[in-house]
Amino acid sequence: MKIQNYMEEVVADELEILLSERDDVCKCQKCRYDMMVWALNRLPPKYVITDRGRLYTKLKEQEIQFKADVVKELTRAINFVAKNPKH
């Protein structure tokens, strides 16, 4: 068994969607990681270890507030990193 922060998957997937809609920011791997880390540090972790826990967390992901929180933090992360690139 492996402990995993499911929020990492959610943030990575949502970041790809948000970046596909933007042409005004750097999309190199370093900037992508910086954006993910920035957002993950401001979102609550969702640790899972079993398939059942993963399924429960995936269901919670469908809630509107959950998705809104992720999009909000990622948007802030994209804007922050775009203004302060570290590459």
N, C-alpha and C positions, 0 to 999 in steps of 0.2 A: 504494500500500500504506500501511497505517496500523498503527502499533504500538499494541497494546491490552493492558491488564492484565485478563485474563479473570476474575481473582478479583473484580473490581468487579461483574460480572454475577452471579456466584455469591452474593456477599454481599447484593446488592440483592434477588435472588429469595428467598433464605432469610430475609432480614429481614421481607419481606412475610408469609411463612408464620408466623414467630414472633410478629409483632405481631398477626396475626389471632386469636391465641390469648390475647392479653392485653388486659384492659380497665383495667388499673391504671397505664398509662403514657401520656404525651403522644405523639401520633402526628403532630404537625405536621411540615412539611417540614424545618424547622431541626433538630428533634430526630432525625428520620430520618437526615439527613446526618451529624449528630454521631455517631450510633450506627454508621453505616457507616464513617466515618473512624476512629473508635476501634478498630473491629474490623480494618479494613484495615491499620492501623499495627502490628498484632500478628500478622498472617498473612503468610506468604511470598507475594510477587507471582508471578503466572503469566502472563508476557508471551507474546503470540502475534502473528504477523504474517501467517500463511498459513492457508488453510482446513484444511490438513493438521495444522498445529499446534493449531488450534482443536479439531479432532476428537480429537486425542490428549489434549488437556487435558480435554475433556469426558468422555472415557473415564476419566481419572484421578479425576474428580469422583465417579464411581460407587463408588469405594473407601470402605469404612466409616470408616477413620481420617480421610480427607480431610473427609468430611461432619461427623464428630464434632468435628474441630478448628474448623470454621466455626461450627457451632452453639454450641460452648463459648464462643468469643470473642464471638459476637453476643449470647449470653445475658448475658455479663459487661458488654458494651457497653450493652445495654438497661437493666440494673440501674444502671450508673454514671450514664448520662444521666438516668434517671428520678430519681435522687437529686440530680443537679446540672444541672438544665435551664438552658440559656443564652438562652432566649427571653424 
